[in-house]
Amino acid sequence: MHLVSPRRPDPPPLETNDVTIIAAGTAAWFVALVVVLVLKVAGTDIHDWWLWMCAAGTALGLVGVRYCVRRRNALSGR
């Protein structure tokens, strides 16, 4: 016989600083972009799509930071 225990309530959501998390990822993409550019200028055989991938990651990260800042401000009533 299987006894079913009552379901416990869900825990409250964790508070995170989304702007810092997204900004750190964006900074990592930017560092990767600089490294790939330096390697490309130095004559290393680098695939062009690596350069574009790092540039897209940086650009989308900047969009994400702006979105998170606006969302945080809207939720706090600023």
C-alpha positions as CSV (number, residue, x, y, z in Angstrom):
1,M,0.0,0.0,0.0
2,H,1.4,3.4,-1.0
3,L,0.6,6.4,1.3
4,V,0.6,9.8,-0.3
5,S,1.9,12.6,1.9
6,P,0.5,16.1,1.5
7,R,2.4,18.4,-0.9
8,R,4.5,20.9,0.8
9,P,4.2,24.5,-0.4
10,D,6.7,25.8,-3.0
11,P,9.7,27.8,-1.6
12,P,9.8,31.5,-2.4
13,P,11.9,32.4,-5.4
14,L,15.5,33.3,-4.9
15,E,16.5,36.9,-5.3
16,T,19.3,37.3,-7.8
17,N,21.1,40.2,-9.3
18,D,20.4,39.5,-12.9
19,V,22.2,42.7,-14.1
20,T,25.5,41.5,-12.6
21,I,25.1,38.0,-14.0
22,I,24.3,39.2,-17.6
23,A,27.1,41.8,-17.4
24,A,29.6,39.2,-16.4
25,G,28.6,37.0,-19.4
26,T,28.8,40.0,-21.7
27,A,32.3,40.9,-20.4
28,A,33.4,37.3,-21.0
29,W,32.1,37.5,-24.6
30,F,34.0,40.8,-25.0
31,V,37.2,39.4,-23.7
32,A,36.8,36.4,-26.1
33,L,36.3,38.9,-28.9
34,V,39.5,40.8,-28.1
35,V,41.5,37.6,-27.9
36,V,40.1,36.3,-31.2
37,L,40.8,39.7,-32.8
38,V,44.4,39.7,-31.5
39,L,45.0,36.2,-32.7
40,K,43.5,37.1,-36.1
41,V,45.8,40.2,-36.5
42,A,48.8,38.1,-35.4
43,G,48.2,35.8,-38.3
44,T,46.8,32.8,-36.6
45,D,44.4,30.7,-38.6
46,I,41.1,31.7,-36.9
47,H,37.7,30.9,-38.3
48,D,35.8,34.0,-39.2
49,W,32.6,32.7,-37.5
50,W,34.4,32.7,-34.2
51,L,34.8,36.5,-34.5
52,W,31.2,37.0,-35.4
53,M,30.0,34.6,-32.6
54,C,31.9,36.7,-30.0
55,A,30.6,39.9,-31.5
56,A,27.1,38.6,-31.4
57,G,27.5,37.4,-27.8
58,T,28.7,40.8,-26.8
59,A,25.9,42.7,-28.7
60,L,23.2,40.4,-27.3
61,G,24.7,40.7,-23.8
62,L,24.4,44.5,-24.0
63,V,20.8,44.1,-25.0
64,G,20.3,41.7,-22.1
65,V,21.9,44.2,-19.6
66,R,19.6,47.0,-20.8
67,Y,16.5,44.7,-20.6
68,C,17.4,43.6,-17.1
69,V,18.0,47.1,-15.9
70,R,14.7,48.3,-17.3
71,R,12.9,45.3,-15.8
72,R,14.5,45.8,-12.4
73,N,13.5,49.5,-12.5
74,A,10.0,48.8,-13.5
75,L,9.5,46.2,-10.8
76,S,10.9,48.5,-8.1
77,G,8.7,51.4,-9.3
78,R,11.5,53.7,-10.4
